Amino acid sequence: MKFLLSILVIIGNLNVLLANNDNCRVNDLNVLMVILRQLRTDFANLKIQHAELRQEISAIKDDKSLLPIVGFNARLSSNETDKRLRKVIFDTVITNQGEGYDNSTGEFTAPYTGLYFFSVQFCYEGNAIYEIYQERTRLTSSLKLDSDTSCSSVSTIAMVNKAEQVWVQTHLESINSINEHYGWNTFSGSLLNK
């Protein structure tokens, strides 16, 4: 801004000089030289400030402590009755920051290598086992052995490599999942640290 004002001052001074006298006087030339020196100084300072800002922006981009936002929460949209081993597809996405969760496959694909937190909640009637898997490794599981209707949850923390997948699997003897306003079947996860 200062630089632009200085240019406007020079143009104004030149117009005054040309309007008042066709021959520039020595004094007027000295004034213009002072203004020109100030413009050079201002321009050099702007170049330094520009270089410093570029360095700061580069440092911010390279800062590993800045954590990208990765998190999802999905739920089953309806009650289900099933009696087999299967991957659960939580088809209704509540949030999906980082676009890692795929509601057509039920899988979360890690966009970054890092430490992640995962949790699953099931509300159901009957006996069931449900597990959180990372690739072919079971991270954690939960077992319910009674006929009452109740909700239970399990969570885990895992180091997940970029592009690895995490999902929920059930092994059901007899189950009728309950998916009402008082109890949702959900799967969620978030990046804790890169």
Buried (B, 14 or more C-beta within 10 A) or exposed (E): EEEEEBEEEBEEBEEEBEEEEEEEEEEBEEBBEEBEEBBEEBEEEEEEEEEEEEEEEEEEEEEEEEEEEBBBBBBBBEBBEBEEEEEBBBEBBEEBBBEBBBBEEBBBBBBBBBEBBBBBBBBBBBBBBBBBBBEEEEBBBBEBEEEEBEBBEBBBEBEBEEEBBBBBBBBBEEBBBBBEEEBBBBBBBBBBEB
